[in-house]
């Protein structure tokens, strides 16, 4: 990973160099331009367009650019006059489409801010999850986040939010309400709340930086066995820390085995998946990445495993990217049995760059392969134990998330059954015995 990080650094240099190169080119073409014209050009949307072109030119994983003449595309882009920043944005999006890569994409300033907030695992606000109640059509608190201003101020699940800083929430979307509630840490926000049909009251809160929970865990008593259940929702900047805490707290309760639930996890930070992989096994390859020059980076475990207890990983078709890196590492190193359905099949690594106007650019910079050299692109990772859910079962779990990871969850019950039929009945067996598949359950 260190070598990958070192090669990522010149990408930032290329970004800065792109602006310099563009300005230098203008000087060569029009050496008599005065200072005001030169400054105007540097502030024009063309600079952003070329900034994006330069990043793709320097870092994109496919050196043929999907058989597109990328040099000609630059000349075409810079020959146009852009009357607005939005027009430049559209030109950038159209150019990136030619690469035929949905993961290389332009991010508006708003989209870039959302992405960086998501991957940081933090936000500045009061710490509540909101929904538009389907019956009352009133914005309602699903739950307050632990250790947040909302929790400390006594906000409760089911509270209805009638107004934010005096502005009625009638007909307001969850997104609009969230944008009003979020703000700079240390600033105040006022909520008008109605609780259980009682008279409305006003609650004044102070915004703070909040670490978003991405891991839920619980001790499950399954017959005579204690199972440590960990559900990881995404690989943000705090995922590794929260996973470590979950493993340690469950291990302290003398669990017999673990179930790691990655279903629905879309991925996130590469480093997070590496850090979490290292919590489960001491030696072996985690992932291999290959850039467009054919450079290989092999990331390995480093003797920092937290537990050697038996493990089952739950996955589905929405387990993608970093979820697949972690699953592939555990499966190929015979550290865990994988239960569920085939994963998404995203075997590409992106670098996210900030642009000069606050927008962003995600660029595919490498392919990755599992420890056994498997390219999972478009096919995903096939579980050791296939467990398909019926449409009725999917709807039941979707509408009642509290049932996930319980006896009402067929994939979870199969994970427990696998543990009880293999590792927990024969505790002296080595970890690789967990990889023995059972007949498919449908």
Helices and strands as residue ranges (DSSP letters): H 2-29, H 35-42, H 45-59, H 70-79, H 85-97, E 105-107, H 109-120, E 122-125, E 128-132, E 139-144, H 149-152, E 160-164, E 167-168, H 174-181, E 188-194, E 201-206, E 208-211, E 215-222, E 225-232, H 239-251, E 257-261, H 270-277, E 285-290, E 296-300, E 310-315, H 322-332, E 337-340, E 348-354, E 360-369, E 385-386, H 391-399, G 401-403, H 410-421, G 431-435
